[in-house]
Amino acid sequence: MLPTDPAALDLLRDGRIEVKGRLVEASNATLFVSVEADGVCADAVYKPIRGERPLWDFPDGTLAGREVASYLLSEGAGWQLVPPTVLRPGPFGPGMVQLWVEVDTGRDLVDVVAPDEVPDGWRPVLRARDRFGDPAVLVHADQAELRRLAALDIVINNADRKGGHVLAGVDGAVYGVDHGICLHHEDKLRTVLWGWLDEPLPDDVVAGLERLLGGLRRGSGNGLAAELAEHLTRKERQALLERAERLLSTRRFPSPTGDWPAIPWPAF
């Protein structure tokens, strides 16, 4: 099942979950599962709330809801950058369930290369040295989907956009995953997608922001604003609105503020 399949959300909400294994590299409990209903089956990721590691700056038990909120915001902008994501009961209690993305392993989007091996058209982000002491450059592709993902990171205040969280789907689309450490009311943006510093926002990004702000401004009684209220505090929702308004007002990709590390470590 592809992330764009309209039946995906209902399957994730109502299907029977069977745990297949665990993704051991994840910092929080992250389980690989299958979800089945009425003969339809799909792979998914299940992150039970009880398996969330406590963080000093995010309230306990809120990461699953932030993943769902990030999905809702991507959809609200019309960008479809986050795989279908729901909050529901599971074998180990309530948690986030997100459709698994089949990755095109032959299509890189973020990489670390030697300075003389930067692919044509790619954007450099950071110059450093690799573990052998040789010069290296953190780079990412320059394409419309990544520009939208960079804008989404700004809006959701993504504190952990690693290269490994940017997926090239076998369907040709680009997806961002792992959005538990997002949507704090304080500025915490850390991302590898800094390749367009101070450049104007493309028209499709502006249109998405306008659509998103329309949904956020409709009040807490219905639609997107009401759904976000189930996962975010009033203070977090106000900060979200202000970030989106500021980005649309400037119509430019921002530069790092210098008040917070601009790139997560490790970057992958």
Beta strands, then each sheet from edge to edge (+ up, - down):
strand 1: 16-22
strand 2: 31-37
strand 3: 40-48
strand 4: 85-88
strand 5: 95-99
strand 6: 110-113
strand 7: 123-129
strand 8: 135-140
strand 9: 166-168
strand 10: 174-176
sheet 1: 1+ 2- 3+ 5- 4+
sheet 2: 6+ 8- 7+
sheet 3: 9+ 10-
end
